[in-house]
Amino acid sequence: MANLPSKDASILIVGAGVFGLSTALELAQQGYKKIKVLDRGAEIPSAYSAGCDLNKIVRAEYENSFYTDLALESIRQWQSPFYATCYRHLGYVLATSAASPQKARDTLAKAFSSIENHPAFPDGSFLPIASAADVKAFAPQLDGPMIGWEGYINKHAGYARASKALTKVYEACIDLGVSFVMGDDGHATGVLYEESGKSKQCIGVKAKSGTMHFADKTILCLGAYIAKLVPTIAAQITAKSWAVAHLQLTPEEVKSMIGIPVVNCRDLGFFFEPDEETGLMKLCAHSAGYTNYEGGASVPSEGPNDRIPEEDERKIRQLIIETMPQFAGRPLVNRFICWCADTVDSEYIIDAVPGCKDLMVVAGDSGHAFKMLPIAGRWARALLEDGEQKVQRWKWKTQINESSEDISWRVGKLRDVKEVAEWAKSSKL
């Protein structure tokens, strides 16, 4: 039986993004009394978290039913009283266009196979898409040509109001006595170890300001930045980025588009209903992603992040023409590349660092972590209390298939940001 840590044990969580905040809330709700969270950002949501965003897709389509079951559990939590104000259950259009590569079509078929007969989905959750008319019947606001679109509509899905959800979890943590350290004092730059013979124990981290943060247990939830603190994880996790842009709509235009489902064309990109407060409509381009290799590891670039590759801007504009031609030619504003942590198998890594049982990592966003915000903290708590990772797929990997970064559900060729010759000019609000 596991030797449970004392509820009075000091726990240091490094990173206040999805995994960090979910872990802090779960531990606080379970009675742990000495929880400190560090983040280099000035406020929550942290600008260094991929979750610092308008919205994120919440869906349960996976090639593997293991994650389908987890996502369905998370959707139930998104509909609970605590999270409901941060969730819109509007449905999900998933399709490929006439120009789609076969890989995108195959991936869509695999994803649908994991859900079409799943007993947890309500009856009538799925509608086929054989033409643009099928999309328009479900979302009449979309009156573009959508030439050759095929796929399906999943009515048991939607999106989370990302930044609002993170803020809500943060406020709940504060109410439960969790302490937060932000800025240079919360910017961890190194792990502190105490060595005795052949054994090594993590005793906390050192911050950029020089402050030492000591703890009985340290949990790293640093997303795309994790290899900066634990270089040995770089073989398993690759920091990658994708292009994000927005349309600025008028109040009248917002009203005309409210209630649309999340629309995802696997070879072009995806978008959400506009935000009623800001009038912004978020769009993202699909690609294999962009890396930034420095010293053998891909880590987020620290330079200006207010531009996107022109290739991705063209995809976003084509997506608008296909679905919402009334906005074609409208300026794209608030453009940036969003960094997250990809694993070659899209699995999370939730485990102790080898040789240091007091240092845990909760990592590997792989583009499908935000939807798990309501339940991810449970996985970190299970590791903390069990003393070992019992879920084989989430263990620290010692053998990696280094021959492929060809993620099954990503379309396109992976490139380094330094190889991108043409970047669209900045256009921020």
Secondary structure by P-SEA (a helix, b strand, c coil): cccccccccbbbbccccaaaaaaaaaaaaacccbbbbbbcccccccccccccccccccccccccaaaaaaaaaaaaaaacccccccccccbbbbbccccccaaaaaaaaaaaaacccccccccccbbbbccaaaaaaacccccccccbbbbbbbccbbbcaaaaaaaaaaaaaaaabbbbbccccccccbbbbbbcccbbbbccccccccbbbbccbbbbccccccccccccccccbbbbbbbbbbbbbcaaaaaacccccccccccccccccccccccbbbbbbbccbbbbbccccccccccccccccaaaaaaaaaaaaacccccccccccbbbbbbbbbcccccccccccccccccccccccccccccccccaaaaaaaaaaacccccccccccccccccccccccccbbbbcccccccccccccc
